[in-house]
Amino acid sequence: MKLWFLLWAVIPCVVLSGCGGTSGETVPAVSTEPPASWIADGRTWQYQASMSKADEELLTKFFQLNSSVQGSSDFEGSPLMMIAGKSDRRFYWRRGTTESLSWSCIHFEKGKFRTSEGNGDPFFK
């Protein structure tokens, strides 16, 4: 009797509830290119299209020191890198869409690491 109820009452309701209300419109993806330069905290940051071996080693060191964020979805994929001066770096991971954007950043400034996160485009506040 329970199986009969499941087949004829519950399953059609579940199927029908998932079939309406979507417009089929795609939401624009996040732009992958940041501005060529950007001013933050009184400094001019330049976009760097690729990371050097030293930059990769810097990120590796961060994740070794901060094992709690290893594997976090906040840091999935390749980051966008901004540089200021000779050694200061910011690595940005953006996720979502242009309408619902969030980001995480690993800062390496004045020889120290820190992180930040937020909503919206970090380059256009």
trRosetta pair geometry for C-beta under 8 A, 3 or more apart (Angstrom, degrees):
i j d omega theta_ij theta_ji phi_ij phi_ji
1 4 5.6 -52 -151 32 33 115
1 5 6.6 33 152 -18 65 104
2 5 5.7 -54 -152 35 34 112
2 6 6.4 37 151 -21 66 106
3 6 5.5 -53 -149 35 33 114
3 7 6.3 29 156 -18 66 107
4 7 6.0 -57 -147 37 28 108
4 8 6.3 -8 167 10 64 115
5 8 6.7 -78 -139 52 21 88
5 9 5.2 -28 -175 25 65 124
5 10 6.9 56 137 -12 76 102
6 9 7.2 -58 -98 51 10 83
6 10 5.0 -36 -141 39 52 124
6 11 6.3 64 158 -29 66 99
7 10 8.0 33 -5 45 13 85
7 11 5.9 -13 -142 13 30 133
8 11 7.6 29 -26 39 11 100
8 12 7.2 -4 -174 -4 34 118
9 12 7.1 -81 -163 37 13 100
9 13 6.8 4 157 -13 55 116
10 13 5.9 -67 -155 37 31 111
10 14 6.3 27 156 -19 69 108
11 14 5.7 -55 -147 36 33 111
11 15 6.3 30 157 -17 67 107
12 15 5.7 -57 -144 40 33 111
12 16 6.0 27 161 -15 68 110
13 16 6.0 -59 -142 42 27 106
13 17 6.2 28 160 -24 63 109
14 17 6.0 -56 -145 32 26 110
14 18 6.9 13 160 -9 59 109
15 18 6.5 -74 -161 39 28 102
15 19 6.8 27 151 -32 64 117
16 19 5.6 -62 -149 24 37 119
16 20 7.7 13 171 -13 66 106
17 20 7.8 -75 -161 27 27 95
27 97 4.4 3 130 -155 121 162
27 98 7.4 -162 163 38 91 80
27 99 5.9 -90 -162 22 122 121
27 100 7.9 3 163 19 154 100
28 97 6.2 120 78 -170 53 100
28 98 4.9 -4 87 12 107 125
28 99 7.7 110 48 -17 85 91
29 97 6.3 -86 -117 -123 31 74
29 98 7.4 69 106 -25 16 89
30 94 5.1 -166 166 125 156 121
30 95 7.3 -133 -9 -137 153 11
30 96 6.3 83 -52 76 122 61
30 97 6.3 -148 -47 -134 75 24
30 98 6.1 158 -97 -63 52 64
30 101 5.8 114 -101 -113 115 112
31 98 7.4 56 -16 -85 82 108
32 80 7.7 172 180 -78 60 117
33 47 7.6 51 -170 -170 74 161
34 38 6.8 -54 159 -32 114 139
34 47 5.1 175 78 -99 102 126
34 80 5.2 116 -17 168 122 147
34 82 7.0 -69 98 -70 157 106
34 92 7.2 86 -63 57 143 145
34 123 5.1 160 -152 -60 100 157
35 38 5.0 120 68 -65 118 97
35 47 6.7 -178 92 -34 41 126
35 123 5.5 170 8 172 102 136
35 124 8.0 118 -29 -60 123 89
36 46 7.0 -17 159 -149 63 71
36 47 5.5 -102 -138 26 31 115
37 44 5.6 -1 -176 -175 116 101
37 45 6.7 155 -158 81 61 48
37 46 5.3 -25 -102 -101 83 63
37 47 7.1 -117 -68 -3 37 81
38 44 7.4 144 73 -156 33 56
38 45 4.9 -26 66 63 87 100
38 47 7.6 75 -4 -47 105 87
38 82 6.6 -55 47 -133 118 143
38 123 5.1 -86 -117 -145 149 94
39 42 7.4 0 -178 -128 97 11
39 43 7.0 170 -149 83 63 32
39 44 5.5 -33 -94 -96 75 62
39 45 7.3 169 -93 14 22 79
40 43 6.5 -27 71 59 60 79
40 45 6.0 -2 26 -7 104 126
43 84 4.7 49 152 -158 128 153
43 85 7.7 -49 -160 -23 132 98
43 88 7.7 -22 152 96 161 154
44 84 6.5 149 82 -120 47 102
45 82 3.9 30 166 166 122 122
45 83 6.7 144 -158 64 73 25
45 84 4.9 -61 -97 -57 66 102
45 90 6.5 -22 -140 27 145 125
46 82 6.6 149 69 -159 31 70
46 83 5.4 -31 61 62 88 81
46 84 7.2 143 10 -80 76 53
47 80 7.1 -39 -140 177 97 102
47 81 7.5 112 -159 84 53 55
47 82 5.9 -40 -93 -102 47 73
48 51 7.2 90 118 -84 118 51
48 55 7.9 -164 108 -87 146 161
48 81 4.6 -44 62 97 103 106
48 82 6.9 161 8 -111 86 20
48 83 5.1 53 -33 -10 127 113
51 55 3.8 -129 -164 90 96 134
51 56 5.4 117 128 -52 127 80
51 59 7.8 -16 -161 -7 157 129
51 81 5.8 120 -82 -23 91 156
52 55 4.8 105 50 2 69 100
52 56 7.2 -131 98 -1 41 86
53 56 5.6 -54 -151 38 35 113
53 57 6.3 36 150 -20 66 106
54 57 5.6 -53 -146 37 32 113
54 58 6.4 41 150 -26 63 102
55 58 5.5 -49 -151 29 33 117
55 59 6.8 30 152 -14 63 101
55 81 6.5 11 -166 -129 145 159
55 89 6.5 159 -129 -121 96 157
56 59 5.9 -53 -152 37 34 108
56 60 6.4 38 148 -21 65 106
57 60 5.3 -50 -146 36 35 117
57 61 6.4 41 153 -23 65 102
58 61 5.7 -52 -152 32 30 113
58 62 6.7 34 149 -21 62 102
58 89 6.5 88 117 45 158 152
58 108 5.8 -47 176 -51 129 170
59 62 5.4 -48 -150 31 37 115
59 63 6.5 29 156 -13 67 104
59 79 7.6 178 -105 18 143 135
59 91 6.3 71 -93 -56 114 170
59 106 6.9 108 -119 84 83 155
60 63 6.1 -60 -150 40 30 105
60 64 6.3 32 151 -20 65 107
61 64 5.6 -55 -147 36 32 113
61 65 6.3 24 157 -13 66 109
62 65 6.0 -66 -151 42 27 105
62 66 5.9 -19 165 22 67 115
62 106 5.6 56 -177 -167 166 143
62 108 7.4 -108 -69 -71 123 110
62 113 5.3 152 -116 -122 99 150
63 66 6.2 -72 -127 62 28 83
63 67 7.3 73 168 -94 62 45
63 69 7.0 -113 -123 83 73 93
63 70 5.3 94 -170 -89 103 91
63 75 8.0 179 -92 127 112 159
64 67 7.1 1 -162 -66 27 83
65 113 7.0 141 79 36 143 153
66 69 5.0 5 134 24 110 109
66 70 7.5 157 105 -35 68 78
66 113 7.5 -129 -29 124 129 148
67 70 5.2 -29 -157 -2 52 121
69 72 4.7 -48 -166 -6 67 135
69 74 7.1 -63 -158 62 105 117
69 75 6.3 72 157 0 107 138
69 115 7.7 159 -77 -74 164 161
72 75 5.2 63 74 20 95 95
72 76 7.8 -127 103 -39 53 78
73 76 5.4 -18 -152 -23 50 122
73 95 7.7 47 149 -83 92 172
74 93 6.4 122 158 83 57 137
74 95 7.7 -122 -130 3 44 137
74 104 4.1 73 172 -31 106 158
74 117 7.0 -50 -154 -105 133 133
75 79 7.6 -27 -151 -66 77 110
75 93 5.4 -172 -118 -19 44 161
75 104 6.2 -86 -68 91 72 140
75 106 7.6 44 -112 -34 123 117
76 93 6.9 115 48 -162 50 139
76 95 7.6 61 53 -81 104 130
77 93 6.6 133 65 -137 95 105
79 91 3.9 43 131 -179 159 92
79 92 5.7 138 -169 61 96 36
79 93 5.2 -69 -105 -64 85 75
79 106 7.5 -66 -110 29 166 103
80 91 7.4 148 71 -160 42 49
80 92 4.6 -25 60 64 95 99
80 93 7.8 165 15 -78 77 31
80 94 7.2 9 5 -3 123 104
81 89 6.3 -28 -160 -161 101 102
81 90 7.1 150 -154 80 52 51
81 91 5.5 -17 -99 -103 77 69
81 92 7.6 -176 -78 19 28 76
82 89 7.3 141 77 -160 53 52
82 90 4.6 -9 58 59 101 102
82 92 7.0 40 -5 -10 104 113
83 88 6.8 130 -161 84 58 64
83 89 5.7 -22 -103 -102 72 68
83 90 7.9 -163 -74 23 31 71
84 88 4.6 -31 67 81 86 121
84 90 7.9 36 -1 -6 102 102
84 109 7.9 12 61 -114 116 102
85 88 4.9 61 49 16 110 105
87 108 7.5 -86 149 124 80 107
87 111 7.7 25 118 -70 135 62
88 108 6.6 -176 -148 98 47 68
88 109 4.6 36 -137 -115 108 71
88 110 7.1 17 -93 -31 108 50
89 107 7.6 163 92 -159 56 41
89 108 4.6 15 54 52 93 106
89 109 7.7 -150 41 -63 44 63
90 105 5.6 -8 -172 -170 98 117
90 106 7.3 163 -154 81 49 48
90 107 5.3 -12 -106 -107 82 68
90 108 7.6 -162 -73 27 40 64
90 109 7.8 11 -64 -51 85 105
91 105 6.6 151 75 -156 50 61
91 106 4.5 -4 54 54 106 96
91 108 7.9 40 -8 -3 99 98
92 103 5.8 -11 -166 -172 98 122
92 104 7.5 153 -152 81 52 44
92 105 5.0 -19 -98 -100 70 89
92 122 6.0 -148 -132 50 137 147
93 103 6.4 159 83 -155 51 67
93 104 4.9 -6 57 57 103 91
93 105 7.5 -169 22 -76 68 43
94 101 6.2 -12 -170 -166 105 105
94 102 7.5 161 -153 86 59 38
94 103 4.6 -25 -101 -99 70 98
94 121 7.5 12 -127 -124 140 64
94 122 7.4 -138 -86 6 107 105
95 101 7.5 148 79 -152 37 59
95 102 5.9 -22 65 66 85 83
95 103 7.3 158 18 -89 67 47
96 100 4.6 -123 -175 105 125 74
96 101 4.5 -177 79 -108 123 38
96 102 5.4 95 -16 15 136 74
97 100 5.3 43 49 43 87 80
97 101 6.6 -111 79 -65 32 74
98 101 6.3 0 -129 -46 24 117
98 121 8.0 -3 -138 -56 70 111
101 119 6.6 126 88 -169 63 60
101 120 5.8 69 75 -131 107 13
101 121 5.9 20 102 -64 157 61
102 117 7.1 18 175 179 96 99
102 118 7.0 -167 -151 103 67 35
102 119 5.1 -35 -101 -104 75 66
103 117 6.4 -177 94 -149 54 62
103 118 5.9 -7 57 59 91 73
103 119 7.7 161 16 -98 76 20
103 121 7.7 76 -29 -139 138 31
103 122 4.9 -95 76 -33 160 117
104 115 6.8 -11 -175 -171 91 108
104 116 7.6 166 -156 89 49 44
104 117 4.6 -16 -105 -101 67 98
105 115 6.5 155 83 -158 57 59
105 116 4.9 -8 57 59 108 86
105 117 6.9 -177 16 -78 74 47
105 122 6.7 124 -52 -134 129 167
106 113 6.6 -24 -173 -155 92 101
106 114 7.9 160 -157 83 50 34
106 115 5.6 -29 -102 -101 57 81
107 113 6.8 140 80 -157 62 47
107 114 4.9 -12 58 62 112 81
107 115 7.0 -175 13 -89 83 26
107 116 6.7 43 -22 1 116 102
108 111 7.8 -4 179 -133 81 10
108 112 7.3 180 -149 85 53 29
108 113 5.6 -21 -97 -93 73 68
109 112 6.6 -30 70 60 58 76
109 114 7.6 -41 33 25 100 103
118 122 6.3 120 60 -92 120 90
120 124 7.6 -116 156 78 102 79
120 125 6.9 102 111 -104 133 70
121 124 4.5 22 90 39 122 96
121 125 7.7 -146 85 -59 69 57
122 125 7.2 -9 -161 -50 34 102
